[in-house]
Amino acid sequence: MSATDSIETGAGAVQLSGSSAAFSPDHPAPVIEPPRTRTKRTPRASRTNFEMYGWLFMRLSGVVLVVLVLGHLLIQLVLDGGVSKVGFAFVAGRWASPFWQGWDLTMLWLAMLHGGNGLRTVINDYAERPNTRFWLKTLLFTATAFTIILGTLVIFTFDPNIR
């Protein structure tokens, strides 16, 4: 068969071109195995579509994070006088306003959840053994939760009158 052969079918001739001409009923295309085969311990697909929601969260949170971070950089570094003005008193003045507390809290939560979800995906892709995957995700969840809780406490319990 050449690169542009035709095959006779009941409905007429079908023109084959390029790489499709190399495969025929006698020489089928190779089968690509799935990356992880199902075993007895592999859970069946659940009714929820967690991965789709995770994928959607990554896209939406990424867009919101870009707006929050660029807005933060613009306001803090360009409009407020630059890095030289950032200090304890500057942060105390910012966090006296509920607006800036909310801004920084939203940025903290979205950044940690976005990064944690991305790293969870990397762990799922590259950790081959289920036990390794479990412990890496447990460590990731613990570190993410610890950072979110600690950051939230700092934002809401910040005392500018500390001595």
MILUMTOR-222705 format. One record per residue: y negated, x negated, z negated of N, C-alpha, C, O in turn; residue number from 1; residue in one letter. Coordinates in steps of 0.05 Angstrom, whole numbers. Example, Ala and Ser with C-alpha at 12.3 -4.5 7.8 and 13.67 -1.06 7.14 Angstrom:
((114, -264, -156), (90, -246, -156), (66, -264, -156), (66, -285, -169), 1, 'A')
((45, -257, -142), (21, -273, -143), (-1, -258, -157), (-23, -268, -161), 2, 'S')
***
This chain:
((24, -17, 0), (0, 0, 0), (-25, -18, 0), (-26, -37, -15), 1, 'M')
((-44, -11, 16), (-69, -26, 16), (-89, -11, -3), (-82, 10, -14), 2, 'S')
((-113, -22, -6), (-133, -11, -24), (-143, 17, -16), (-154, 31, -33), 3, 'A')
((-139, 24, 9), (-149, 51, 18), (-127, 67, 31), (-131, 79, 52), 4, 'T')
((-102, 67, 20), (-80, 82, 31), (-83, 111, 24), (-99, 119, 7), 5, 'D')
((-68, 128, 38), (-68, 157, 32), (-39, 165, 25), (-20, 154, 36), 6, 'S')
((-37, 185, 8), (-11, 196, 0), (-10, 225, 9), (-29, 240, 5), 7, 'I')
((12, 232, 22), (16, 260, 31), (25, 277, 7), (44, 270, -6), 8, 'E')
((12, 299, 3), (20, 318, -18), (24, 345, -4), (19, 347, 20), 9, 'T')
((32, 365, -19), (36, 391, -8), (10, 403, 3), (11, 419, 22), 10, 'G')
((-13, 396, -9), (-38, 407, -1), (-52, 390, 20), (-73, 398, 31), 11, 'A')
((-41, 367, 27), (-54, 350, 47), (-54, 321, 37), (-40, 314, 18), 12, 'G')
((-69, 305, 51), (-69, 276, 44), (-90, 271, 22), (-112, 283, 23), 13, 'A')
((-84, 254, 3), (-102, 246, -18), (-109, 217, -13), (-91, 200, -11), 14, 'V')
((-134, 211, -11), (-143, 184, -5), (-145, 168, -31), (-158, 176, -50), 15, 'Q')
((-131, 145, -32), (-132, 128, -56), (-150, 104, -49), (-149, 93, -27), 16, 'L')
((-166, 96, -68), (-183, 73, -63), (-184, 56, -88), (-179, 66, -110), 17, 'S')
((-190, 31, -86), (-194, 12, -108), (-168, 8, -124), (-146, 5, -112), 18, 'G')
((-170, 8, -150), (-148, 2, -168), (-128, 25, -169), (-105, 20, -177), 19, 'S')
((-136, 49, -163), (-117, 72, -164), (-95, 70, -144), (-74, 82, -147), 20, 'S')
((-99, 54, -122), (-79, 52, -102), (-56, 35, -111), (-34, 36, -100), 21, 'A')
((-59, 19, -132), (-38, 1, -142), (-17, 17, -158), (5, 6, -162), 22, 'A')
((-23, 41, -167), (-4, 56, -184), (7, 79, -167), (-7, 92, -152), 23, 'F')
((32, 84, -171), (46, 106, -157), (67, 117, -176), (71, 106, -198), 24, 'S')
((81, 138, -168), (103, 149, -185), (124, 127, -191), (137, 128, -212), 25, 'P')
((128, 109, -172), (148, 88, -177), (137, 66, -194), (152, 52, -208), 26, 'D')
((110, 62, -194), (97, 41, -209), (74, 53, -225), (51, 51, -217), 27, 'H')
((80, 67, -248), (59, 81, -263), (40, 61, -277), (47, 37, -281), 28, 'P')
((17, 70, -285), (-2, 54, -300), (10, 48, -328), (25, 63, -338), 29, 'A')
((2, 25, -339), (12, 18, -366), (1, 37, -387), (-21, 47, -384), 30, 'P')
((17, 41, -408), (9, 59, -430), (-4, 41, -451), (7, 21, -459), 31, 'V')
((-27, 49, -460), (-42, 35, -482), (-34, 47, -508), (-38, 71, -513), 32, 'I')
((-23, 31, -526), (-14, 40, -552), (-38, 46, -570), (-58, 32, -567), 33, 'E')
((-36, 65, -588), (-58, 70, -606), (-61, 46, -625), (-42, 32, -630), 34, 'P')
((-85, 41, -636), (-90, 18, -653), (-73, 19, -679), (-64, -3, -688), 35, 'P')
((-68, 42, -690), (-51, 44, -714), (-32, 67, -709), (-41, 90, -705), 36, 'R')
((-6, 62, -710), (13, 83, -706), (17, 99, -731), (14, 88, -753), 37, 'T')
((23, 124, -728), (27, 142, -751), (53, 136, -765), (74, 132, -752), 38, 'R')
((52, 134, -791), (77, 129, -807), (80, 153, -826), (65, 172, -825), 39, 'T')
((101, 151, -843), (106, 173, -862), (83, 175, -882), (77, 197, -892), 40, 'K')
((70, 153, -888), (49, 153, -908), (21, 160, -897), (3, 165, -912), 41, 'R')
((19, 161, -870), (-7, 167, -858), (-12, 197, -860), (5, 213, -853), 42, 'T')
((-35, 204, -871), (-40, 233, -874), (-45, 247, -848), (-55, 234, -829), 43, 'P')
((-38, 272, -847), (-43, 288, -823), (-73, 293, -821), (-88, 291, -840), 44, 'R')
((-82, 300, -798), (-110, 306, -794), (-118, 330, -812), (-103, 350, -813), 45, 'A')
((-141, 328, -825), (-149, 349, -843), (-166, 369, -827), (-173, 365, -804), 46, 'S')
((-173, 391, -840), (-189, 411, -826), (-218, 404, -825), (-232, 413, -807), 47, 'R')
((-227, 386, -843), (-255, 377, -841), (-257, 354, -821), (-238, 340, -815), 48, 'T')
((-281, 351, -811), (-285, 330, -791), (-305, 309, -803), (-327, 307, -794), 49, 'N')
((-295, 295, -824), (-312, 277, -839), (-324, 255, -821), (-347, 248, -824), 50, 'F')
((-308, 244, -803), (-318, 222, -786), (-340, 232, -767), (-359, 217, -762), 51, 'E')
((-339, 257, -757), (-360, 267, -741), (-386, 270, -757), (-408, 263, -748), 52, 'M')
((-383, 280, -782), (-407, 283, -799), (-418, 255, -807), (-442, 252, -808), 53, 'Y')
((-400, 236, -811), (-409, 208, -816), (-424, 197, -793), (-445, 183, -796), 54, 'G')
((-414, 201, -769), (-427, 192, -744), (-454, 205, -741), (-474, 191, -735), 55, 'W')
((-456, 231, -745), (-481, 245, -743), (-501, 236, -764), (-525, 233, -759), 56, 'L')
((-491, 231, -789), (-509, 221, -810), (-521, 194, -803), (-544, 189, -808), 57, 'F')
((-505, 177, -791), (-514, 150, -783), (-537, 153, -763), (-557, 138, -766), 58, 'M')
((-535, 171, -744), (-556, 174, -724), (-581, 185, -736), (-603, 175, -732), 59, 'R')
((-579, 206, -752), (-602, 220, -764), (-615, 202, -785), (-640, 200, -785), 60, 'L')
((-599, 190, -802), (-611, 173, -823), (-624, 148, -811), (-644, 138, -821), 61, 'S')
((-613, 138, -789), (-625, 115, -775), (-653, 122, -765), (-671, 105, -768), 62, 'G')
((-656, 145, -753), (-682, 153, -743), (-702, 156, -766), (-725, 147, -765), 63, 'V')
((-694, 170, -788), (-711, 174, -810), (-718, 147, -824), (-741, 143, -832), 64, 'V')
((-698, 129, -825), (-703, 102, -837), (-723, 86, -821), (-740, 73, -832), 65, 'L')
((-722, 88, -795), (-741, 74, -778), (-769, 84, -784), (-788, 68, -787), 66, 'V')
((-773, 110, -786), (-799, 121, -792), (-808, 113, -820), (-831, 104, -824), 67, 'V')
((-790, 115, -840), (-797, 107, -867), (-804, 77, -870), (-824, 70, -883), 68, 'L')
((-788, 60, -858), (-793, 31, -861), (-818, 23, -845), (-834, 7, -856), 69, 'V')
((-821, 32, -821), (-845, 25, -806), (-870, 36, -819), (-891, 22, -820), 70, 'L')
((-868, 60, -830), (-891, 71, -845), (-897, 55, -870), (-920, 50, -876), 71, 'G')
((-876, 47, -884), (-879, 30, -908), (-892, 4, -901), (-911, -5, -914), 72, 'H')
((-883, -9, -880), (-894, -35, -872), (-923, -32, -863), (-941, -48, -870), 73, 'L')
((-929, -11, -847), (-956, -7, -837), (-975, -2, -861), (-997, -14, -862), 74, 'L')
((-967, 16, -879), (-985, 23, -901), (-988, 0, -921), (-1010, -7, -929), 75, 'I')
((-965, -12, -929), (-966, -32, -950), (-978, -58, -940), (-994, -71, -954), 76, 'Q')
((-971, -67, -916), (-979, -94, -907), (-1003, -94, -889), (-1018, -114, -890), 77, 'L')
((-1008, -74, -874), (-1031, -74, -855), (-1055, -60, -867), (-1077, -71, -868), 78, 'V')
((-1051, -35, -876), (-1074, -19, -885), (-1083, -26, -914), (-1106, -21, -921), 79, 'L')
((-1064, -36, -930), (-1071, -41, -959), (-1077, -70, -965), (-1078, -78, -988), 80, 'D')
((-1081, -87, -945), (-1090, -114, -950), (-1069, -136, -949), (-1075, -159, -954), 81, 'G')
((-1044, -130, -943), (-1024, -150, -939), (-1008, -157, -964), (-1011, -145, -985), 82, 'G')
((-991, -177, -961), (-973, -185, -982), (-987, -196, -1006), (-977, -194, -1029), 83, 'V')
((-1010, -209, -1003), (-1024, -221, -1025), (-1032, -201, -1047), (-1036, -209, -1070), 84, 'S')
((-1034, -176, -1040), (-1042, -155, -1059), (-1018, -143, -1073), (-1022, -129, -1093), 85, 'K')
((-994, -148, -1064), (-971, -136, -1076), (-964, -151, -1102), (-959, -175, -1102), 86, 'V')
((-964, -136, -1124), (-957, -148, -1150), (-950, -125, -1169), (-946, -102, -1161), 87, 'G')
((-948, -132, -1195), (-940, -112, -1215), (-960, -89, -1215), (-951, -66, -1216), 88, 'F')
((-985, -95, -1216), (-1006, -74, -1217), (-1005, -57, -1192), (-1010, -33, -1193), 89, 'A')
((-1001, -69, -1169), (-999, -54, -1144), (-976, -34, -1144), (-980, -11, -1137), 90, 'F')
((-953, -43, -1153), (-929, -25, -1155), (-934, -4, -1176), (-927, 19, -1171), 91, 'V')
((-946, -11, -1198), (-952, 9, -1219), (-971, 30, -1209), (-967, 54, -1214), 92, 'A')
((-991, 22, -1193), (-1009, 42, -1181), (-995, 59, -1161), (-1001, 83, -1160), 93, 'G')
((-978, 48, -1145), (-963, 64, -1125), (-945, 84, -1138), (-945, 108, -1131), 94, 'R')
((-929, 75, -1157), (-909, 92, -1169), (-921, 112, -1190), (-906, 127, -1202), 95, 'W')
((-947, 111, -1194), (-960, 132, -1210), (-962, 158, -1194), (-966, 179, -1205), 96, 'A')
((-959, 155, -1167), (-961, 179, -1150), (-932, 189, -1143), (-915, 173, -1135), 97, 'S')
((-927, 215, -1147), (-901, 226, -1140), (-895, 223, -1110), (-871, 221, -1102), 98, 'P')
((-915, 222, -1093), (-911, 218, -1064), (-897, 192, -1059), (-878, 191, -1044), 99, 'F')
((-908, 170, -1071), (-896, 143, -1066), (-869, 140, -1079), (-852, 126, -1069), 100, 'W')
((-866, 153, -1102), (-839, 153, -1115), (-819, 166, -1096), (-797, 156, -1093), 101, 'Q')
((-826, 189, -1085), (-808, 203, -1067), (-803, 187, -1042), (-780, 186, -1032), 102, 'G')
((-824, 174, -1031), (-821, 157, -1007), (-801, 135, -1012), (-782, 131, -997), 103, 'W')
((-805, 120, -1034), (-788, 97, -1040), (-760, 106, -1047), (-740, 93, -1040), 104, 'D')
((-758, 129, -1061), (-732, 139, -1069), (-716, 148, -1044), (-692, 142, -1041), 105, 'L')
((-729, 162, -1025), (-716, 170, -1000), (-707, 145, -984), (-685, 145, -973), 106, 'T')
((-724, 125, -983), (-718, 101, -969), (-694, 87, -982), (-676, 77, -968), 107, 'M')
((-693, 85, -1008), (-671, 73, -1023), (-645, 87, -1017), (-625, 75, -1010), 108, 'L')
((-645, 114, -1021), (-621, 129, -1018), (-610, 128, -990), (-586, 123, -985), 109, 'W')
((-628, 132, -970), (-619, 132, -942), (-609, 105, -934), (-589, 102, -920), 110, 'L')
((-623, 83, -942), (-614, 56, -935), (-587, 50, -947), (-570, 38, -933), 111, 'A')
((-583, 57, -972), (-557, 51, -985), (-534, 68, -973), (-513, 57, -969), 112, 'M')
((-539, 93, -969), (-518, 110, -957), (-513, 103, -928), (-490, 103, -920), 113, 'L')
((-533, 96, -913), (-530, 88, -885), (-514, 62, -884), (-495, 60, -868), 114, 'H')
((-522, 42, -900), (-508, 17, -900), (-479, 20, -911), (-461, 7, -900), 115, 'G')
((-476, 35, -931), (-449, 40, -942), (-431, 54, -922), (-407, 46, -920), 116, 'G')
((-441, 73, -908), (-425, 87, -888), (-418, 68, -865), (-396, 69, -854), 117, 'N')
((-437, 51, -857), (-431, 32, -836), (-410, 12, -844), (-392, 6, -829), 118, 'G')
((-412, 2, -869), (-392, -17, -879), (-365, -4, -883), (-344, -16, -879), 119, 'L')
((-364, 22, -890), (-339, 37, -892), (-325, 38, -865), (-301, 36, -863), 120, 'R')
((-341, 42, -844), (-330, 43, -817), (-318, 15, -810), (-297, 14, -798), 121, 'T')
((-332, -6, -817), (-322, -33, -811), (-296, -38, -826), (-277, -49, -815), 122, 'V')
((-295, -29, -852), (-271, -33, -868), (-248, -17, -855), (-226, -28, -852), 123, 'I')
((-253, 8, -846), (-232, 23, -833), (-222, 10, -807), (-198, 11, -801), 124, 'N')
((-240, -3, -793), (-233, -16, -767), (-217, -42, -771), (-199, -47, -755), 125, 'D')
((-224, -57, -791), (-213, -85, -793), (-194, -90, -815), (-178, -109, -813), 126, 'Y')
((-193, -74, -836), (-174, -77, -857), (-148, -64, -849), (-147, -39, -846), 127, 'A')
((-127, -79, -844), (-103, -69, -833), (-84, -56, -853), (-72, -35, -848), 128, 'E')
((-83, -67, -877), (-65, -56, -897), (-78, -34, -913), (-102, -38, -921), 129, 'R')
((-65, -12, -918), (-77, 10, -933), (-87, 2, -961), (-107, 11, -970), 130, 'P')
((-72, -15, -975), (-80, -24, -1001), (-106, -40, -1001), (-123, -36, -1018), 131, 'N')
((-108, -58, -981), (-133, -73, -978), (-156, -54, -972), (-178, -57, -983), 132, 'T')
((-151, -36, -954), (-172, -16, -946), (-181, 0, -970), (-205, 4, -974), 133, 'R')
((-162, 8, -987), (-169, 24, -1011), (-187, 8, -1030), (-207, 19, -1039), 134, 'F')
((-179, -17, -1036), (-195, -33, -1055), (-222, -41, -1044), (-241, -41, -1059), 135, 'W')
((-223, -47, -1018), (-249, -53, -1007), (-268, -29, -1008), (-292, -32, -1014), 136, 'L')
((-258, -6, -1001), (-275, 18, -1002), (-282, 26, -1031), (-304, 36, -1035), 137, 'K')
((-264, 21, -1050), (-270, 26, -1078), (-293, 7, -1087), (-311, 16, -1100), 138, 'T')
((-291, -18, -1080), (-312, -37, -1087), (-339, -29, -1073), (-360, -31, -1086), 139, 'L')
((-337, -21, -1048), (-361, -13, -1034), (-374, 12, -1047), (-398, 12, -1051), 140, 'L')
((-358, 32, -1053), (-368, 56, -1066), (-381, 49, -1093), (-402, 60, -1099), 141, 'F')
((-368, 32, -1108), (-379, 25, -1135), (-405, 10, -1132), (-424, 17, -1146), 142, 'T')
((-407, -9, -1114), (-432, -24, -1110), (-454, -6, -1100), (-477, -8, -1109), 143, 'A')
((-448, 12, -1081), (-468, 30, -1070), (-478, 49, -1092), (-502, 53, -1095), 144, 'T')
((-460, 61, -1107), (-467, 80, -1129), (-484, 65, -1150), (-503, 76, -1160), 145, 'A')
((-475, 41, -1158), (-490, 25, -1178), (-519, 20, -1168), (-538, 23, -1184), 146, 'F')
((-522, 12, -1143), (-548, 5, -1133), (-566, 30, -1131), (-590, 29, -1138), 147, 'T')
((-555, 52, -1122), (-570, 77, -1121), (-579, 86, -1149), (-602, 94, -1153), 148, 'I')
((-561, 86, -1168), (-567, 94, -1195), (-588, 76, -1208), (-607, 85, -1220), 149, 'I')
((-584, 50, -1205), (-603, 31, -1217), (-630, 33, -1204), (-651, 33, -1218), 150, 'L')
((-631, 35, -1177), (-657, 38, -1163), (-671, 64, -1171), (-696, 64, -1174), 151, 'G')
((-656, 85, -1173), (-668, 111, -1181), (-680, 110, -1209), (-702, 120, -1214), 152, 'T')
((-665, 97, -1227), (-675, 94, -1254), (-700, 77, -1255), (-719, 84, -1270), 153, 'L')
((-701, 56, -1239), (-725, 39, -1239), (-749, 54, -1229), (-771, 52, -1240), 154, 'V')
((-745, 70, -1207), (-768, 85, -1196), (-778, 105, -1215), (-803, 109, -1218), 155, 'I')
((-761, 120, -1229), (-770, 141, -1247), (-776, 133, -1275), (-790, 148, -1289), 156, 'F')
((-766, 110, -1284), (-772, 102, -1311), (-791, 78, -1312), (-793, 66, -1333), 157, 'T')
((-803, 71, -1290), (-821, 48, -1289), (-845, 53, -1308), (-858, 73, -1306), 158, 'F')
((-849, 34, -1325), (-871, 36, -1345), (-892, 15, -1339), (-887, -9, -1343), 159, 'D')
((-915, 23, -1330), (-936, 3, -1324), (-949, -9, -1349), (-964, -28, -1347), 160, 'P')
((-943, 2, -1372), (-955, -8, -1397), (-936, -27, -1412), (-939, -31, -1436), 161, 'N')
((-917, -38, -1398), (-897, -56, -1411), (-912, -82, -1420), (-929, -92, -1406), 162, 'I')
((-905, -92, -1443), (-918, -116, -1454), (-897, -136, -1462), (-904, -157, -1472), 163, 'R')
***
